[in-house]
């Protein structure tokens, strides 16, 4: 590939750095994605300019990670990350270098990166600069470490999960020596926080190829962060086709992973796993509730449909509908209709046409009595959604007050 279309603001930052006598290139994922014909999400610049020099050249900057050479340049109302060429010092925790030193060499800078496909640079003057065979690996569809894979994983154990994640994102294979190094160094994953593990795990799950989750088992990585469910083997096409059919955004894939297919984890086990992986409380509660109600028979008759929706909540009920759909219990058209129907139903107290202040204005006390009145009104509306008008509910509340 001869030419990469660089966004105007990024190109201007490059030109300013180069005009000052410094080397400057776009680097990493933006080069990889451009070569593959994809639109990069982020554009990073690497340069020979020291951080203070970058700050002198641009009037508006943010010290994003200045100790490690990174300055965010604010140019024409856009932010561009600029990092000085650097060489990492000794890694002391299989995650972070003890120190970094700045360099004058682009090759030294890209040599410290994880995989060959992420270690390419580009400038309009020189074209693609590829010291480690990244372009060839893109053509072959391979994820390969830069240099010796064992050393790369010794430096940063998270790279083992990133190898799987990039393979899933690009639908690539993991090169044989890199794969063997993962098997040999898998225990180093103990040094990585569960939070960082979760990020790579979720990105793999949300990719276009979630079947690569099976690689975590293939290489022995799953035992260090999700040992309880035995993730299905990649040969289990039915499971992974269903997983892929679920939208990558949201929680449906996560729920299906734990309680789809033949093996369904108990809700308490699901909650324990999600907490260990530092998922937020909302995600933990919703996915756990899905697991607890996984065998629920979904009733489609209007009243019972609304009752289930009210009891479970829209998010949990929607996921249960989605899981039932991928298992073939409903057709795609039926599922779409049910989901639309679920979103239109008044099934919560918050959906009522009156609120607590309206009830108190009727002289029905406050606190528990108001709550009980709203609960009774909700039960009426679940049976007859047409009753959900302010006038009708106030009349019904007044009648209930007279009866009590």
Number of C-alpha atoms within 10 A of each C-alpha: 9 9 14 17 9 19 9 10 16 20 16 14 21 23 17 15 20 16 11 11 10 17 20 26 28 24 24 24 19 24 28 23 17 16 17 15 10 11 13 14 8 11 18 18 25 25 27 24 25 22 23 12 14 24 17 11 16 15 10 14 19 14 14 15 13 15 12 19 23 21 24 24 24 17 16 10 9 10 17 19 20 28 26 28 26 25 21 19 13 13 14 13 15 20 19 15 16 11 13 15 13 19 17 17 16 22 19 15 20 25 20 16 18 24 28 26 27 25 27 28 26 23 21 16 8 11 14 22 19 18 16 21 16 23 22 13 18 18 10 12 17 23 28 26 29 23 15 12 22 17 14 22 24 21 23 21 25 23 22 28 24 20 25 27 28 23 21 24 18 18 19 21 19 20 16 12 14 23 21 15 20 25 15 14 19 22 14 21 26 14 13 17 14 17 13 13 18 19 17 20 22 16 18 24 24 23 21 17 20 24 24 25 24 21 22 21 18 15 19 17 23 22 16 16 19 18 13 14 17 13 20 18 16 17 10 13 12 12 20 21 14 18 26 19 14 20 13 19 11 13 20 23 26 20 25 24 21 24 25 21 17 8 13 17 19 14 19 12 15 25 22 14 18 20 16 14 20 17 17 10 11 9 17 20 18 21 26 25 22 27 26 17 16 21 12 11 10 14 13 11 8 13 15 14 19 23 17 18 24 20 12 17 16 18 19 23 23 21 23 24 21 25 26 19 20 21 15 11 13 16 13 13 9 12 18 15 11 17 16 12 13 21 13 8 18 21 24 20 19 12 13 19 16 19 16 17 10 16 22 14 11 13 11 17 11 14 10 9 14 20 15 12 18 22 14 16 21 24 16 16 24 24 14 13 17 11 18 20 14 14 12 14 22 20 13 17 21 16 11 14 14 8 7 5
